[in-house]
């Protein structure tokens, strides 16, 4: 079979896109390829060394390589079909910039902003394509849950947003006192017309509870921050809990590998645990 990296590069049409600034030294081989092939398509020229580089295998456990191979195939086609061009444009305008923005994210309080950015980067799509994309965003939009949004609002540099977030938490606590049912946690209905992450939820119609992460913060402390210009400095929010898809990819890859090697849930569990334990005892090397 013909490999896409062996196909000759032709005079392809450049596609404008926003490429986030990121230190290439922090990227893996697959990630660096995505960044550089995106830069090549944006400029309309592909360096020789990039054209012959392996974009990685097509695998469910390595989603990034699927995008890599699609972009490599694009620069080998003078007249791509409209459907294929639509996929390539989506990768460059939404998937790729979102992937690197998530990669750069250090705090989980950026989660709601990333969900909003994901919505914004896909608004250029036709209505029939948004009808496919939007339900996927909504099903996976847990970082747009009111509890996460309220926490993020308390850390916002804009004082009026911080105050609004603090007041909503206090209001949610008052509701919790009257609640007679167990708190449910489901992905929220999203406002795809939101102009800011604070508008992702339909606040007047949605049921929301107070964030459990702030259970040790008293109402008096919340009210104090409402009156000050200071951004709350709660220890739980300063801990590193990255919003990375990379960790998910590694887990999916390991589960896929275990499924291919052994049969049965007990055997898969043992394989996964043994592999993780083995990795933890191995010395770490810089493989970037």
C-alpha positions in Angstrom: 0.0 0.0 0.0 1.1 3.6 -0.7 2.1 5.6 2.4 1.0 9.3 2.4 4.5 10.4 3.2 5.8 8.9 -0.1 3.3 10.9 -2.2 4.9 13.9 -4.0 4.1 17.4 -2.7 2.1 19.4 -5.3 1.2 23.1 -5.7 -1.5 23.1 -3.0 -3.8 25.9 -1.9 -2.7 27.6 1.3 -5.3 27.8 4.1 -5.2 30.6 6.7 -5.4 29.6 10.3 -4.4 30.7 13.8 -1.4 28.8 15.2 -0.9 29.2 18.9 2.6 30.1 20.1 4.1 27.1 21.9 7.6 25.9 22.8 8.4 23.1 20.4 10.8 21.5 23.0 7.7 20.6 25.0 6.1 18.7 22.1 6.2 15.0 21.2 7.0 13.8 17.7 3.4 13.6 16.7 2.6 17.0 18.2 5.6 18.7 16.5 4.5 17.2 13.2 1.0 18.6 13.5 2.4 22.1 14.3 4.9 22.1 11.4 2.5 20.6 8.8 -0.1 23.3 9.8 2.5 26.0 9.4 3.4 24.6 6.0 -0.2 24.6 4.8 -0.7 28.1 6.1 2.4 29.4 4.2 1.6 27.3 1.0 5.1 25.7 1.0 6.2 22.4 2.6 9.9 21.8 3.4 11.5 18.7 1.9 12.4 17.2 5.3 8.8 17.6 6.5 7.3 16.0 3.4 9.2 12.7 3.9 8.7 12.5 7.6 6.4 9.8 8.9 3.2 11.4 10.2 2.5 8.4 12.4 0.2 5.4 12.1 -3.6 5.6 11.8 -4.9 4.5 15.2 -7.8 5.1 17.5 -5.4 5.4 20.4 -3.4 8.1 18.7 -6.0 10.6 17.4 -3.4 13.2 16.6 -1.9 11.1 13.8 -5.2 10.9 12.0 -5.1 14.7 11.6 -1.5 14.5 10.7 -2.1 12.1 7.9 -5.1 14.1 6.6 -3.0 17.2 6.4 -0.1 15.3 4.7 -2.5 13.9 2.1 -3.9 17.4 1.4 -0.5 18.8 0.3 -0.3 15.9 -2.3 -3.6 16.8 -4.0 -4.0 19.6 -6.5 -7.7 19.2 -6.7 -9.0 17.9 -3.4 -12.7 17.1 -3.1 -15.0 19.6 -1.3 -15.7 17.1 1.4 -12.0 16.4 2.1 -11.2 20.1 2.0 -13.9 20.7 4.6 -12.2 18.2 6.9 -8.7 19.8 6.4 -10.1 23.3 7.1 -11.8 22.1 10.3 -8.5 20.6 11.5 -6.6 23.8 10.8 -9.2 26.3 12.1 -10.6 24.4 15.1 -9.0 21.0 16.0 -5.3 22.0 15.8 -5.5 25.4 17.6 -7.7 23.9 20.3 -5.3 21.0 20.8 -2.3 23.3 21.4 -4.3 25.7 23.6 -5.3 22.7 25.8 -1.6 21.5 25.8 -0.5 24.9 27.1 -3.2 25.0 29.8 -1.8 24.8 33.3 -5.0 25.1 35.5 -8.4 23.4 35.4 -10.0 26.9 35.9 -9.2 27.5 32.2 -11.6 24.7 31.3 -14.8 26.8 30.7 -12.7 29.3 28.6 -11.5 26.4 26.4 -15.1 25.1 25.9 -16.1 28.6 24.8 -13.1 28.8 22.5 -14.0 25.4 21.0 -17.5 26.7 20.2 -16.1 30.0 18.7 -13.6 28.2 16.4 -16.4 26.1 14.9 -18.9 28.9 14.2 -17.6 29.3 10.7 -19.2 25.9 9.7 -22.4 25.6 7.7 -25.5 24.9 9.7 -25.7 21.3 8.6 -22.2 20.7 9.9 -22.8 22.5 13.1 -25.7 20.2 13.6 -23.2 17.4 13.8 -20.4 19.2 15.8 -22.5 21.0 18.4 -24.1 17.9 20.0 -20.5 16.4 20.4 -19.3 19.6 22.1 -22.4 19.6 24.3 -22.0 15.9 25.3 -18.4 16.5 26.3 -18.8 20.0 27.7 -18.4 19.1 31.4 -16.0 22.0 31.9 -18.9 24.3 31.0 -20.9 22.9 34.0 -22.2 25.8 36.2 -20.0 24.5 39.1 -16.8 24.9 37.0 -17.9 28.2 35.4 -18.6 29.7 38.9 -15.2 28.7 40.1 -13.5 30.2 37.0 -15.5 33.4 37.5 -14.0 33.8 41.0 -10.6 33.9 39.4 -11.4 36.2 36.5 -9.3 39.4 36.3 -12.5 41.4 35.8 -13.9 42.5 39.2 -17.6 42.5 38.1 -17.2 38.9 36.8 -15.6 37.8 40.1 -18.3 39.5 42.1 -21.0 37.8 40.0 -19.4 34.4 40.4 -19.1 34.8 44.2 -22.8 35.9 44.5 -23.9 32.9 42.4 -22.0 30.5 44.7 -23.7 32.1 47.7 -27.1 31.8 46.0 -26.3 28.1 45.1 -25.5 27.4 48.7 -28.9 28.8 49.7 -30.6 26.5 47.2 -28.6 23.5 48.5 -30.0 24.0 52.0 -33.5 23.6 50.6 -32.7 20.7 48.2 -34.3 17.4 49.2 -32.8 15.3 46.4 -29.2 14.1 45.7 -27.2 16.5 43.6 -26.9 15.3 40.0 -24.0 16.1 37.7 -24.6 16.0 34.0 -23.3 17.8 31.0 -25.2 21.1 30.7 -27.2 22.5 27.8 -24.9 25.0 26.2 -25.6 28.5 24.8 -23.8 28.3 21.5 -24.4 32.0 21.0 -22.3 32.9 24.0 -19.9 35.8 23.5 -18.0 35.0 26.8 -17.5 31.8 28.8 -19.7 33.3 31.6 -22.7 33.0 29.2 -22.2 29.3 28.3 -25.1 28.4 30.7 -28.7 29.5 30.7 -28.5 30.7 34.3 -32.2 31.6 34.6 -33.3 28.1 33.6 -30.6 25.7 34.8 -30.4 24.0 38.2 -27.0 24.5 39.8 -25.3 23.5 43.0 -22.5 25.1 44.9 -19.0 23.8 43.8 -17.9 21.0 46.2 -14.2 22.2 45.7 -15.1 25.3 47.8 -16.9 23.5 50.6 -14.2 24.6 53.1 -14.6 28.3 52.1 -17.1 30.0 54.4 -19.9 32.4 53.3 -18.3 35.2 55.2 -15.1 34.7 53.3 -17.0 34.8 50.0 -18.7 38.0 51.0 -15.4 39.5 52.0 -14.0 39.0 48.5 -17.1 40.6 47.0 -16.1 43.8 48.7 -12.4 43.8 47.8 -10.4 44.1 44.6 -8.4 41.0 45.5 -8.6 37.8 43.5 -9.3 34.9 45.9 -6.2 32.8 46.6 -7.6 29.4 47.6 -5.1 26.6 47.8 -7.3 24.0 46.1 -7.4 26.2 43.0 -3.6 26.7 42.8 -2.9 22.9 42.5 -1.9 21.6 39.1 -4.8 19.8 37.6 -4.2 20.2 33.9 -7.0 20.0 31.3 -4.9 17.8 29.0 -6.2 15.5 26.3 -2.7 14.0 26.2 -3.2 12.0 29.4 -6.5 10.7 28.0 -4.7 9.6 24.8 -2.1 7.7 26.8 -4.8 5.9 28.8 -6.8 5.0 25.6 -3.6 3.8 24.0 -2.7 1.6 27.0 -6.2 0.1 27.1 -6.1 -0.6 23.3 -2.8 -2.2 23.7 -4.0 -4.4 26.6 -7.1 -5.5 24.6 -4.9 -6.6 21.7 -2.5 -8.6 24.0 -4.8 -10.4 26.4 -8.4 -11.6 26.7 -10.8 -10.9 29.6 -11.3 -8.0 31.9 -9.2 -9.5 34.7 -6.3 -10.1 32.4 -6.6 -6.6 30.9 -6.6 -5.0 34.3 -3.5 -7.0 35.3 -1.7 -6.1 32.1 -2.5 -2.4 32.6 -1.5 -2.4 36.3 1.8 -4.2 35.6 2.7 -1.9 32.7 2.1 1.2 34.8 4.1 -0.2 37.7 6.9 -1.1 35.3 6.9 2.4 33.8 7.0 4.0 37.3 10.3 2.2 38.1 12.0 3.1 34.9 14.3 6.1 34.8 12.9 9.1 33.0 14.8 10.4 29.9 14.1 13.5 27.8 12.6 12.0 24.6 11.2 15.3 23.2 
